[in-house]
Amino acid sequence: MDTIFADYSISMSEFKKNPAQVLRTAGEKPVAVLNHNRPAFYMVTPKLFEALIEELADRDLVELVRKRLASKDTAIEVDVDQI
């Protein structure tokens, strides 16, 4: 059985009947839409989607910082006032 990463779930057929009502009922929580009792997709609000995208961007930045810190001994010191 697949793990469902949402507090709410609904069948595809029920979702098709009134998607706007599903969104209102869930509030800011994600909803797993199921097809044959398996997650077909997740419905999220724009606010939650933006937060997810920001988190992914932050993780990319953390990885970049870690790489740069690992090679800081080869860095060249500069004075930004002289640029």
Buried (B, 14 or more C-beta within 10 A) or exposed (E): EEEBEBEBBBBEEBBEEEBEEBBEEBEEEBBBBBEEEEBEEBBBBEEBEEEEEEEEEEEEEEEEEEEEEEEEEEEEEEEEEEE
